[in-house]
Amino acid sequence: MGLKILLDGQLLEKDNAKISVFDHGLLYGDGIFEGIRAYSGRVFRLKEHIDRLYDSAKVIMLQMPVDKKKMSDDIKAVLRANSLSDAYIRVVVTRGVGDLGLDPRKCPKASYFIIADKISLYPDEFYENGLEIATVSTRRNIPESLNPRVKSLNYLNNIMAKIEGTQRAVPEALMLNAQGYVAECTGDNIFIIRDAVITTPPASAGALLGVTQEAVIELAGKRKIEVRKELFTRYCVFTADECFLTGTAAEVIPVVALDGRKIGSGKPGDITLKLIADYRKLTKSSGEAIGN
């Protein structure tokens, strides 16, 4: 049996799960999404992801087609239908079908779909040896235009940065904001460590507040490691003792060089490795059960 997709509450075979060419999610990127992970039969931080999804909807004045409980139940149903205990889940909500104009009032009903499948963003060697990343010229969206905290379907800002990174033959790229401060990477939050203090950019820098980011901050707190949310520049990354990225798909992954400059020893640092181990342990032991 093939992969099953849940579209507007109905489980369909992958080839039969289709949306209209008049859907404004396709025509204009008018919609929102979340990436979620399931580990060992549990959905990790489901409530936090659902809350962020509905917050994004509220900001763009998108009337959600179902309530939070129904959305959570549907996510679990997709995992069960595909017999997946470990998976990446993509939840997408679009403005729905309308005309060729921009006016969202012409879209009477939002649409949603849920995909669950296996994922491996980076090979094991990157977690063992670390990533080399590069800064790109594409700046992060400014909040006055489109608040980066809204996880919208219009991801061209990140995609243009990803293209630059690919052209420079790096697996991930660093994005600065309009003022030149570090914001985030194309798909991950960034952390630096200096003198056993961890720093990550605040939301005001143009960073999406990550669910994995917050989980790692909590884990650092349990180890009595100070974490700050502060603005910093590339200089701070170059001179850091350690650096790592966090994201739902990437989890926690070390960074060992930026723009040709070795970070610290040029190998994953001790604090980073401890947080990777802590995070993996946390994901295997917490979350909402998928059920039978």
C-alpha positions as CSV (number, residue, x, y, z in Angstrom):
1,M,0.0,0.0,0.0
2,G,1.2,3.5,-0.8
3,L,1.6,6.6,1.3
4,K,-1.7,8.0,2.6
5,I,-2.3,11.7,2.9
6,L,-5.0,13.4,4.9
7,L,-6.7,16.1,2.9
8,D,-9.5,18.1,4.5
9,G,-10.3,15.3,7.0
10,Q,-10.2,12.5,4.4
11,L,-7.4,9.9,4.1
12,L,-6.4,9.5,0.4
13,E,-3.8,7.6,-1.5
14,K,-0.8,9.9,-2.4
15,D,-1.7,10.1,-6.1
16,N,-5.3,11.1,-5.3
17,A,-4.5,13.8,-2.8
18,K,-4.8,17.0,-4.9
19,I,-5.6,20.6,-4.5
20,S,-7.2,23.1,-6.9
21,V,-5.1,25.3,-9.1
22,F,-7.2,28.1,-7.8
23,D,-6.1,27.5,-4.2
24,H,-4.5,30.7,-2.9
25,G,-1.8,28.7,-1.1
26,L,-0.6,27.8,-4.6
27,L,-1.3,31.0,-6.4
28,Y,0.1,33.4,-3.7
29,G,1.7,31.4,-0.9
30,D,-1.2,32.4,1.2
31,G,-1.1,29.8,4.0
32,I,0.9,28.4,6.9
33,F,2.6,25.2,7.8
34,E,4.4,23.3,10.5
35,G,7.0,20.5,10.5
36,I,6.7,18.1,13.4
37,R,8.5,14.9,14.4
38,A,7.4,11.6,15.8
39,Y,9.7,9.3,17.7
40,S,9.1,5.8,19.0
41,G,5.3,6.1,18.6
42,R,5.1,9.6,20.2
43,V,4.6,13.0,18.6
44,F,7.3,15.3,20.0
45,R,6.1,18.7,21.3
46,L,2.8,18.4,19.5
47,K,1.1,21.1,21.6
48,E,3.8,23.6,20.9
49,H,3.7,23.0,17.2
50,I,-0.1,23.2,17.1
51,D,-0.1,26.4,19.1
52,R,2.5,28.0,16.7
53,L,0.4,26.9,13.7
54,Y,-2.7,28.6,15.1
55,D,-0.8,31.7,16.2
56,S,0.4,32.0,12.6
57,A,-3.2,31.7,11.4
58,K,-4.4,34.4,13.7
59,V,-1.7,36.8,12.5
60,I,-2.6,36.4,8.8
61,M,-6.4,36.3,9.6
62,L,-6.8,32.8,8.4
63,Q,-9.9,31.1,9.7
64,M,-8.7,27.6,10.6
65,P,-10.9,24.8,9.2
66,V,-10.8,22.6,12.3
67,D,-10.0,23.2,16.0
68,K,-6.7,22.3,17.7
69,K,-7.9,18.9,19.1
70,K,-9.2,17.8,15.6
71,M,-5.9,18.8,14.1
72,S,-3.9,16.9,16.7
73,D,-6.1,13.8,16.2
74,D,-5.7,14.0,12.5
75,I,-1.9,14.1,12.8
76,K,-2.0,10.9,14.9
77,A,-4.4,9.3,12.4
78,V,-2.1,9.9,9.5
79,L,0.8,8.3,11.4
80,R,-1.4,5.3,12.2
81,A,-2.6,5.0,8.7
82,N,0.9,4.8,7.4
83,S,2.2,2.6,10.2
84,L,4.8,5.1,11.2
85,S,6.3,5.4,14.7
86,D,9.2,7.5,13.6
87,A,8.4,10.2,11.0
88,Y,8.5,13.7,9.8
89,I,5.0,15.3,9.7
90,R,4.1,18.3,7.5
91,V,0.9,20.1,8.3
92,V,-0.2,22.7,5.7
93,V,-3.2,25.0,5.9
94,T,-4.0,27.1,2.8
95,R,-6.4,30.0,2.4
96,G,-8.4,27.8,0.1
97,V,-10.0,28.1,-3.4
98,G,-10.7,31.6,-4.6
99,D,-10.5,33.7,-7.8
100,L,-7.4,35.1,-9.5
101,G,-7.4,38.2,-7.3
102,L,-5.5,38.7,-4.0
103,D,-8.6,39.3,-1.8
104,P,-8.7,36.5,0.8
105,R,-12.4,37.2,1.3
106,K,-12.9,35.5,-2.1
107,C,-11.7,32.2,-0.5
108,P,-14.8,31.0,1.5
109,K,-13.1,28.0,3.2
110,A,-9.5,27.2,4.2
111,S,-8.1,23.8,3.2
112,Y,-5.6,21.6,5.1
113,F,-3.5,18.5,4.5
114,I,-1.1,16.4,6.5
115,I,1.8,14.4,5.2
116,A,3.8,11.9,7.3
117,D,6.9,10.2,5.9
118,K,10.5,9.3,6.8
119,I,13.2,12.0,6.7
120,S,16.9,12.2,7.0
121,L,18.0,15.8,6.5
122,Y,21.8,15.3,6.9
123,P,24.0,12.3,6.8
124,D,25.5,10.9,10.0
125,E,28.9,12.2,9.2
126,F,27.7,15.8,9.6
127,Y,26.5,15.1,13.2
128,E,29.9,13.4,13.9
129,N,32.2,15.9,12.2
130,G,30.0,19.1,12.0
131,L,28.9,21.4,9.2
132,E,30.8,24.0,7.3
133,I,28.3,26.9,6.5
134,A,28.5,30.2,4.7
135,T,26.9,33.6,5.0
136,V,24.7,34.6,2.1
137,S,23.8,38.1,0.8
138,T,20.0,37.5,1.0
139,R,18.8,39.2,4.1
140,R,16.1,37.9,6.4
141,N,12.6,39.4,5.9
142,I,12.0,42.4,8.1
143,P,9.2,42.2,10.6
144,E,7.6,45.3,9.2
145,S,7.1,43.5,5.9
146,L,6.3,40.0,7.0
147,N,7.0,38.9,10.5
148,P,9.4,36.0,10.4
149,R,7.6,34.4,13.3
150,V,4.7,33.6,10.9
151,K,5.6,30.2,9.4
152,S,4.0,31.0,6.0
153,L,3.9,29.1,2.8
154,N,5.8,32.0,1.1
155,Y,9.3,30.7,1.8
156,L,11.1,32.5,-1.1
157,N,13.2,34.5,1.3
158,N,14.7,31.2,2.7
159,I,14.8,29.6,-0.7
160,M,16.8,32.4,-2.3
161,A,19.3,32.1,0.6
162,K,19.3,28.3,0.1
163,I,20.1,28.7,-3.6
164,E,23.1,30.9,-2.6
165,G,24.3,28.4,-0.1
166,T,24.0,25.6,-2.7
167,Q,26.0,27.7,-5.2
168,R,28.7,27.9,-2.5
169,A,28.6,24.2,-2.0
170,V,27.6,24.3,1.7
171,P,24.7,22.3,3.3
172,E,23.3,25.3,5.2
173,A,23.6,29.0,4.9
174,L,23.6,31.8,7.5
175,M,21.2,34.7,7.0
176,L,21.7,38.2,8.5
177,N,19.0,40.8,9.1
178,A,18.8,44.2,7.5
179,Q,21.0,45.7,10.3
180,G,23.7,43.0,9.8
181,Y,23.0,41.0,12.9
182,V,22.8,37.2,12.7
183,A,19.2,36.1,12.3
184,E,19.1,32.4,11.5
185,C,20.0,29.8,8.9
186,T,17.7,29.0,6.0
187,G,15.9,26.3,7.9
188,D,17.4,26.3,11.4
189,N,18.1,28.4,14.5
190,I,21.7,29.1,15.4
191,F,23.4,29.0,18.7
192,I,27.0,30.0,19.7
193,I,28.9,29.2,22.8
194,R,31.6,31.3,24.4
195,D,33.1,30.8,27.8
196,A,30.4,28.2,28.6
197,V,27.6,30.7,27.9
198,I,25.1,29.9,25.1
199,T,23.7,32.7,22.9
200,T,21.0,32.6,20.3
201,P,19.3,35.4,18.4
202,P,16.1,36.8,19.7
203,A,12.9,37.0,17.7
204,S,13.6,40.7,17.1
205,A,16.6,39.7,15.0
206,G,14.3,38.1,12.4
207,A,14.4,34.6,13.7
208,L,11.5,32.2,13.8
209,L,11.2,31.0,17.4
210,G,11.9,27.3,17.1
211,V,10.2,24.5,19.0
212,T,13.5,22.5,19.0
213,Q,15.3,25.7,19.9
214,E,13.2,26.1,23.1
215,A,13.7,22.4,23.9
216,V,17.4,22.8,23.8
217,I,17.3,25.9,25.9
218,E,15.4,23.9,28.5
219,L,18.0,21.1,28.3
220,A,20.8,23.6,28.8
221,G,19.0,25.0,31.9
222,K,18.9,21.5,33.4
223,R,22.7,21.4,33.0
224,K,22.9,24.8,34.7
225,I,24.3,26.4,31.5
226,E,23.4,30.0,31.0
227,V,21.5,30.8,27.8
228,R,21.0,34.3,26.5
229,K,18.8,35.6,23.7
230,E,20.9,38.5,22.4
231,L,21.8,40.2,19.1
232,F,25.2,39.2,17.8
233,T,27.3,39.6,14.6
234,R,29.3,37.2,12.4
235,Y,32.4,38.3,14.5
236,C,30.8,36.5,17.5
237,V,30.4,33.3,15.4
238,F,34.0,33.4,14.1
239,T,35.3,33.8,17.7
240,A,32.9,31.4,19.4
241,D,34.2,28.2,21.1
242,E,31.3,26.2,19.7
243,C,28.4,26.6,17.4
244,F,25.3,24.4,16.6
245,L,22.0,24.6,14.8
246,T,18.6,23.4,15.8
247,G,15.5,22.5,13.8
248,T,12.7,20.0,13.7
249,A,14.2,18.1,10.7
250,A,17.9,18.8,11.6
251,E,17.4,18.2,15.3
252,V,20.7,19.4,16.9
253,I,23.8,19.6,14.6
254,P,27.3,21.0,15.2
255,V,28.8,23.8,13.0
256,V,32.6,23.8,12.8
257,A,33.3,26.5,10.3
258,L,31.7,29.7,8.9
259,D,32.9,31.4,5.8
260,G,36.2,29.5,5.8
261,R,36.9,30.4,9.5
262,K,37.3,27.4,11.8
263,I,35.1,27.7,14.9
264,G,36.8,26.7,18.1
265,S,38.9,23.6,17.6
266,G,37.2,22.9,14.3
267,K,35.4,19.9,15.8
268,P,32.1,19.5,17.6
269,G,32.4,20.9,21.1
270,D,31.8,19.2,24.4
271,I,28.7,21.2,25.3
272,T,27.2,20.7,21.9
273,L,27.8,17.0,22.0
274,K,26.2,16.8,25.5
275,L,23.1,18.7,24.2
276,I,22.8,16.4,21.2
277,A,22.8,13.4,23.5
278,D,20.3,15.1,25.8
279,Y,18.0,16.0,23.0
280,R,18.0,12.5,21.5
281,K,17.2,11.1,24.9
282,L,14.3,13.6,25.3
283,T,12.8,12.8,22.0
284,K,12.7,9.1,22.7
285,S,11.1,9.5,26.1
286,S,8.5,12.2,25.7
287,G,5.6,13.3,23.5
288,E,1.9,12.4,22.8
289,A,1.3,8.8,22.1
290,I,0.1,8.0,18.6
291,G,-2.3,5.3,19.8
292,N,-3.6,2.2,18.1
